[in-house]
Amino acid sequence: MRSSVVLGTSRAILDLLDEAVLVAPTDSRVLITGESGVGKEVLAHYLHERSPRSRKPMIAINCAGMPESLLESELFGHARGSFTGAHCNRRGLLEVADGATLMLDEVGEMSLRMQRLLLRFLETGELQRVGAEGQHRHVNVRIIAATNRDLYERTQQKEFREDLYYRLNVVQLVVPPLRVRVADIRLLFEHFLRAIAEQYTLAPCRLSDEASRQLEAHHWPGNIRELKNLAERVALRSPGQLITTLPLHAVSSRADVPRRKLAEVRAAALAHASDELYERMITHGESFWTVVSVPFIARDLTRDTVRAIVERGLARTKGNYKLLASLFNFPVTDYKRFLNFLDKHQCHVAFQPFRSVERPRRSTANASP
């Protein structure tokens, strides 16, 4: 039941779709990030089908699902006799996707050698089949990459090429986890119930308010994939019935509640600490070096607190790092020192999500594309 329809009325998903609408008609490379199961491939289809390349199908490949040698052959193709079993010339997916879109799912799992080969292709547009000496071809492919990894963090650990990261991360779209889209949970679940009933020619289930509350109380570590699996179990077990309770193994366990409460407490403490330090700089004119750097080096602050402060600053400067100098009260000559501090301590925050763009107005009727 693959679909490019992205359902939701929550602020988190509407903001994401506003960004997607702007970038979809372009050829810009997009890096889609988010936890496992949030629907990154669905968003990739959404982008492709609203682009001039939609006359051809989007092609997707899971970079984590095959060994390096097979992945190279799948992407670039191979020449006859290039390895055991290569009985004929074969086009790779990059060649097949000429004029269309190729999604590289789980791109963060690529080996460093494959990263180098991909980088070369992105720089030149040339591809060479495995074992094809001196034969090159130019192709025009839009690349959409997706990962549940923190690729910037992996560049700092030398596990992902920094130059490739910046080649892929022209536009970054972050798909929110289901637990921050509580308003969308019932809508999505009822959509899956109807779709599964139609697929198997069953009477559709109806969801009670109590069952809906159970859905909203669950932590959803598997995100939309987990929600869809639950909907399929319910639809097959109880066709046409009013669902008043959900399978016990699918709803929140007792252990979920304290885990969520602990997460809420931590989030509140982080927000309080970052707000206090941010206000000391903005309102009282104190410097970043004394308010943030010194206590961080002394281990009185966490990386998350520093990142939260930088995020607040970037939100105010519309993603402009240089303007943080005056905002955080340190001289412009300290700008490189500031960036080096963030990079060294893994506190760097991507500026792209904070860049100011004029978003098209959305009507209520189009709230659920």
Buried (B, 14 or more C-beta within 10 A) or exposed (E): EEEBEBBBEBEBBBBBBBBBBBBBEBBBBBBBBBBBBBBBBBBBBBBBBBBEBBEEBBBBBBBBEEEBEEBBBBBBBBBEEBEEEBEEBBBBBBBBBBEBBBBBBBBBBBBEEBBEBBBBBBEEBEBBBBBBEEEEBEBEBBBBBBBBBBBBEBBBEEBBBEEBBEBBBBBBBBBBBBBEBBBBBBBBBBBBBBBBBEEEEBEBBBBEEEBBEBBBBBBBBBBBBBBBBBBBBBBEEBBEEEBEEBEEEBBBEEEBEEBBEEEEEEEEEBEEBBEEBBEBBBEEEBBBBEBBBEBBEEEEBBEBBBBBBBBBBBEBBEBBBEBBBEBBBBEEEBBEEBBEBBEEBBBBBBBBBBEEEEEEEEEEEEBBB
